């Protein structure tokens, strides 16, 4: 791949489709933005950012939508790194991200400031996107016209957009903090553009016309798949500011005939129950990631909605897509084959010994989409990057057909009596039992298995549940299902809501803390 910049890829992708709609803002009444106008707004704002910000990074506090897309686009066109701050994780986490990345300026909107109030990240300077675009209307119009009439190369040259990117920083994402304080994941131009090419290689021939963009822009899938893919030549994106409003999402999907939804199993479950078949049946494809897709949810969605669900896999450090199932190349229970250019191997956890193909172990990945390291943390980088291989936190294996199976996260295992006990499998058994009883909770997650220290066995399992559970009946159900005695949780705690991150993942750190405090 040529060592070009993400900004140059966006100029090319948008100028070539200048008269076509590339973004529909479902949160703003379905406002449609054509590529030429979007590019014009990005170029105009980029010039202002260059004038006003001398640093290399710019913070962004905006949800998915036209504003979030324009702000991110303007940053890369200006040669700055966009840092989308997680405004749902609490003030401490966002302030940590600002401190680590050295941010001075944050682009936001007045409505976001009012909504977050005292929880708004503590930036030195806040720029209101609406005011900047209003003040720069003549410049936006001028650049939009130029995007229509000028060749791509000349337009980029006139706007001062750097053609070269390569291994320079293009994005900075902070991990969700599900297991501790957020870490800054540096993504280069090469990382992001490689992953976009890999995504196109898997999904491009399906001719998908639109993708739903509701995942937060500070989430790696929201950042790459539903932001940069549409702006560099992929399908148009239909945005909505939050994944937490399933009824509204169903209406947006139906009204704008969305083809592809990329989401988490947690969000898919509530979308299925609240939106229903009438609003979702015209979807062409659903892909889930971030957490294991339960077979029961896959079957239920396909039976009730009539649309197949394909499981994929990725991580922020992989830009993020690593593997994905797709029509004509899928195997249930796996997360699909790796995208082009990604190599996978397994190693022993204790010794680091490379295992034979097909043997289960800790997964390691190598490819052009793998990040170069954590921000200002060479100690953490050295732990996970070994001779070009990314040492993940996941157990898995690759079968003879090349399909990857994820058997669990290291953070979601407990060592009890010398045996590794998977939290996720215990959850699946409990959820199957609840379903057989007809128990469904209206929240995002019905239960969560976590662990606490145990002086005798090292750790013991604890179940946090937001729906009524009789511990004695639950223990009997697990034994009847053949669950080993070591896997039987010793404590059940009813909570108001199981802790969930904005990305749709279980908040492991918060869950463990809740269990420890009881």
C-alpha positions, 0 to 999 in steps of 0.5 A: 500500500502507498504510504499516503495520508488518511486526509488524502484518502478522504479528499479522493473518496469525497471529491469523486462522489461530490454530488452523492449523499454520503451521510444522513443525520438521523439524529437531526431529522434525516438531514442529508449531506452530499460528499462535496458539501461535507468535504467543503466544510471539512476543508474550511474548518481545517484551515481555521484549526491550522490557524488556531491550534499549534499542537499536533492533537485536537480533542473532540466531544461529539456524538455520531452525526454530521458534526462529529464527521466534519470535526474528525475530517477537518482534523485529519485534513489539517494534519492534526490527530483527532482524539475523540474523548469518551464523555460517558466514562466519567470526568476522571477518565476523560481528564486522564485522556486529556492529560496523557495526550496533551490536549489544549483544544476541544471541538464540541457543541453547545448542546453537548456542554449543556448535557454533560454539565460538570462532567464535561472534560476539562479542556483549556479551550473549547471551540463550538462547531456550530459557531465555526461553521456559521462564521465560515459559511462563505468559505465552506461554499467556496471549497464545496464548489472547488470540490466539484470542479477541481481534480483531486490532486489539485484540490488537495494541493490548494488546500494544503492537505498532506499526501503522505501519512505512512507511520505518522500518527493519524488517530488516538483512541483510549481503551474503554477502561473495562479493566482499569485506567484508559490506555492511549492506543496510537493508530497510524495512517498506514494502520487505518488505511490498511484496515479500510482496505481489509474491510473493503476486501471482505464486504466490498463485493456485497454492494452494501449501500448504507451502514448504521453509524450509532457507535460512539466515535471514541469506540474503535468500530465507530471510528474506523468502520462507520466514520472513515470507511464511508468518508473514503469511498465505502457505503453512505452512513446513516447516523444516530447519536446513541446506540441506547435508543432501540426504538429510535434506531429501529425507526431510522433503520426502516426510514432510511433503508439501512443495509448494514448494522455493526453492533454488539450482542448487548445492543442487538438484543434490545434492538430486536425486542424493542424495534421488532421485525417490521422495522428491521426485516429489510436489513441485508446484514448484521455484524456483531463484535466486542463480545461473544455472540450467544448462539441463542441470540443469533438463532432468535434474531434470525427467527424473529427478524429473518436476517442473518447475524454474522460474528466478527472480531477486533480490538482497538490495537488492530484498528480494529477489524481482525476477522469477520464472517460474511455471506458465503464464508461463515462458520457458526461459533467462530468469528470468521477468517482473518482479513487479508494481510493478518497472520494469527498464531497461538502461544502458551500463556506461561512460556510463550512457546509458539503452538502448532496450527489448530492448538488453542492458546493465547492469540497473537496477531501480525499485520499492517493494521496492528498499532505501533504502541501505547501512548508514552507507555513503552513498558506496556508496549513491550509487554504486548508487541513482541517481534512484530506480533501483538500479544492479545488478552484472548484465548483462541484457535484457528481451525483447519479451514482458517476460521478463528474461534475465541474461547475467552478473554484472560480478564474473563477467566478466574483461576479457581483451585488451579483451574481456569474457569470461563465467566462467559460460559457460566453466563451462557448457562445461566441465561439459557436457564432464565430463557427457559423460565421465560425471564427477560429483563428490559435492561441491556444485560440480565446478568454478569459473572465476575470474581472476588479474591478467595483465601482458600481457592484463590478466587470465587465466582460472583453473579451480579443480576438485575432480574430476580434469581433464586440462588438455590434454583440457579445452582441446581440448574447449572449442575443439571446442565453438567457445569463442573462444581468449581464453576458454580458461583458461590454468591448472587448479588441483585443490582439495579443495573449490570454495569455496561460501557458505552461501547456495549461491553460489560464494565469488568472493572466496575462489576468486580468493584461492585462484587468486592464491596458487598 
